[in-house]
């Protein structure tokens, strides 16, 4: 290690006379030089000068942080109210046998789409075919008897005109002819009934839709009547209802402000699937309010073009106003939470951030509707909640709502 250079009298003179009080006290300097402690004094003076030299200057105050702000302006939007509901079919049919017999064939696959009048089941038709043949024979007999009665009536008419028979005999012939005509109608009605039963033996789809499974298979014997078993069920799938209950206050507000309920827009999303939005309209409201729940049942009609809507599903329904309303929209990024309260930071005319409590409504495209707490023209900080404190100065940077929405939806 290199040895330190000793303090010589010349160095001491330099240090001592550089002190501000050395020029006015020369006698002290001479006495210090003549003493043995001048080296200690020199070291002390050097430390004092070093300390004075190393004292830092006062640090400059940091610049106010730059924050993005927007100016609140009214915007026209359509207000929506959310409800929970279920998907229900517009048309459905439970298939039961209308005639008895043994099931011969099942002509569909479980869960397939069927068309209207497409064959589904065949019940043994032989018995009904025999009934049709018998009915046709009875019609032929009735027509033959009617022809004979008509001929007898014509002869009686000629004889009564010639005064060869009594009027009573003519009346009997007339009555027999009328009975024969009625027998024809009766036989024809029996034939129609037999033909209808034969048609019922070939069960067809009454509507188009998705068929359920076959509850009965070939070989089972079925009976018609009130206790007839269910053979299958068909649900129409081209359009679907969403049934939901509307509270009394919302119902009154919509009804008073809307002339035609069919113009009310409705949106539907399925549970855990908000990407696909189905658009429809109100089909009907019920004719009475449920006194127990204070709600009224509503039906909205939707086009099931992709076939995903299935009867019985839970659905999220949003009922919209007929026209747009002017509201203030606040980006969700600008909203802070203080326990159960919501707040924002606004910038006043002195560029100071101020705490402002707000009351918020529904969501609208990464925004919230402001119910109270803000007014048109207020400047709101949208990205300073993490590094800006209330009552501190800021440097505002105006941005547009479109930029905020794009930033919030960017991956």
Buried (B, 14 or more C-beta within 10 A) or exposed (E): EEEEEEBEEEEBBEBBEEEEEBEEEEEEBEEBEEEEEBEEBBEEBEEEEEEEEEEEEEEEEEEBBEBBBBBBEEBEBEBBBEBEBBBBBBBBBEBBBBBBBBBBEBBBEEEEEBEEEBBBBBBBBEBBBEBBEEBBEBBEEBBEBBEEBBEBBEEBBEBBEEEEBEEEBBEBBBEBBEEBBEBBEEBBEBBEEBBBBBBBBBBBBBBBBBBBEBEBEEEEEBEBEEEBEEBBBBBBBEBBBBBBBBBEEBBEBBBEEBEEBEEBBBBBBBEEEEEEEBEBBBBEBBEEBEEEEEBBBBBBBBEBEEEBBBBEBEBBBBBBBBEEEEBBBBBBBBBBEEEEEBBBBBBEEEBBBBEBEBEBBBEBEBBBBBEEBBEEEBBBBBBBBEEBEEEBEBEBEEBEBEEBBEBBEEE
